[in-house]
């Protein structure tokens, strides 16, 4: 057995236009009833969005550190369909659905095998340090448009 990559964080991958991030349910993710606490699905989705953007070539950290703003969730609609439980192996599937001057829309599904446990539509807006919407860099919107077109093909 090789140790190559053993000490590296878990990353997602693109399967066509879909980004897929594996997630394991730990005890800390569950509530008193033994199922994943509803807010933790949002944490799983946030990790998946951040991983997707990084793998697509969007350097959020550099933009933030340069004082040029950061993404903030502008809207979120979520639907819970079935519970996840301790030790479940989940996958968060994220797909870009629209891009605008200052925002990007993403559809996300938390899945156990083929079963959708929760799904959400998220709009992330780029905001300047003063909190006002800011136009996304053209290179970023080009990446988003390419991924959206790939998903439509």
C-alpha positions in Angstrom: 0.0 0.0 0.0 1.4 3.4 -1.0 1.5 6.4 1.3 1.3 8.8 -1.6 -1.3 11.4 -0.8 -2.0 10.0 2.6 -1.4 13.3 4.4 -3.3 15.4 1.9 -6.8 16.7 2.6 -9.7 15.1 0.9 -10.5 16.9 -2.3 -13.5 16.7 -4.6 -13.3 16.2 -8.4 -15.1 17.3 -11.4 -17.2 14.6 -13.3 -18.0 16.6 -16.4 -19.6 19.9 -15.2 -20.5 18.4 -11.8 -18.2 18.8 -8.8 -18.4 15.9 -6.3 -17.0 16.1 -2.8 -17.0 13.0 -0.5 -18.1 13.6 3.1 -18.1 11.2 6.0 -20.6 11.8 8.8 -19.0 12.0 12.2 -20.5 12.0 15.7 -20.1 15.8 15.9 -22.3 16.1 12.9 -25.3 14.4 14.5 -28.0 15.6 16.9 -29.6 13.9 19.9 -31.7 11.8 17.6 -28.7 10.4 15.8 -29.2 12.1 12.5 -27.2 14.8 10.9 -28.2 18.2 12.4 -29.9 20.3 9.8 -27.3 23.1 9.8 -24.5 20.7 9.1 -25.8 20.0 5.6 -25.0 23.7 5.0 -21.4 23.1 6.3 -21.0 20.2 3.9 -22.3 22.3 1.0 -20.0 25.2 1.9 -17.0 22.9 1.8 -18.1 21.6 -1.5 -18.6 25.1 -3.0 -15.2 26.2 -1.8 -13.5 23.1 -3.1 -15.3 23.4 -6.5 -14.2 27.0 -6.9 -10.6 26.2 -6.0 -10.5 23.3 -8.4 -12.0 25.4 -11.2 -9.2 28.0 -10.8 -11.0 30.6 -8.7 -8.5 31.9 -6.1 -10.9 33.4 -3.5 -8.1 33.7 -0.9 -5.8 35.8 -3.1 -8.7 38.1 -3.9 -9.7 38.5 -0.3 -6.1 39.0 0.9 -5.7 41.7 -1.8 -8.6 43.6 -0.2 -10.8 43.0 -3.3 -13.7 41.3 -1.6 -15.1 37.9 -1.0 -18.1 35.7 -1.8 -21.1 35.9 0.5 -24.3 33.8 0.3 -27.0 36.2 -1.0 -29.8 33.6 -1.0 -30.3 30.0 -0.1 -33.3 27.7 -0.5 -32.8 24.2 1.0 -35.1 21.1 1.1 -34.4 18.2 3.3 -35.7 14.8 2.0 -34.1 12.1 4.1 -31.7 11.9 7.1 -28.0 11.0 7.1 -26.7 9.1 10.0 -23.4 8.5 11.8 -20.7 7.0 9.6 -22.6 7.5 6.4 -20.5 8.1 3.3 -22.1 11.0 1.5 -21.3 13.0 -1.7 -22.1 16.6 -2.2 -22.8 17.3 -5.9 -22.5 20.9 -7.0 -23.5 22.3 -10.4 -23.3 25.9 -11.6 -26.6 27.0 -13.0 -26.2 30.7 -13.7 -23.7 33.5 -13.7 -24.4 37.2 -13.4 -22.1 40.2 -13.2 -21.7 40.0 -9.4 -23.0 36.5 -8.5 -23.1 32.8 -9.4 -25.9 30.4 -8.8 -25.2 26.8 -7.7 -27.4 23.8 -7.3 -26.2 21.4 -4.6 -27.3 17.9 -3.6 -26.2 15.9 -0.6 -26.5 12.2 -1.5 -26.0 8.8 0.0 -25.5 6.5 -3.0 -28.4 7.5 -5.4 -30.6 8.9 -2.7 -30.9 12.7 -2.4 -30.9 13.6 1.3 -30.9 17.4 0.9 -30.7 19.8 -2.0 -30.2 23.6 -2.2 -30.1 26.4 -4.6 -27.5 28.9 -3.5 -26.6 32.4 -4.9 -23.1 33.5 -3.9 -22.4 37.2 -4.6 -19.0 38.8 -4.7 -19.0 41.7 -2.3 -16.4 44.5 -1.8 -14.9 45.0 1.7 -17.6 47.6 2.3 -20.3 44.9 1.7 -21.6 46.2 -1.6 -21.9 43.9 -4.6 -18.8 43.9 -6.9 -18.4 42.7 -10.5 -16.7 39.4 -10.7 -13.4 39.2 -12.6 -13.9 38.4 -16.3 -11.6 35.3 -15.9 -13.9 33.9 -13.2 -17.1 34.5 -15.2 -15.4 32.8 -18.2 -14.8 29.7 -16.1 -18.4 29.7 -14.8 -19.8 30.1 -18.3 -17.7 27.3 -19.6 -18.8 24.9 -16.8 -22.5 25.9 -17.3 -22.2 25.2 -21.0 -20.5 21.9 -20.3 -23.4 20.9 -18.1 -25.9 21.9 -20.7 -24.2 19.8 -23.4 
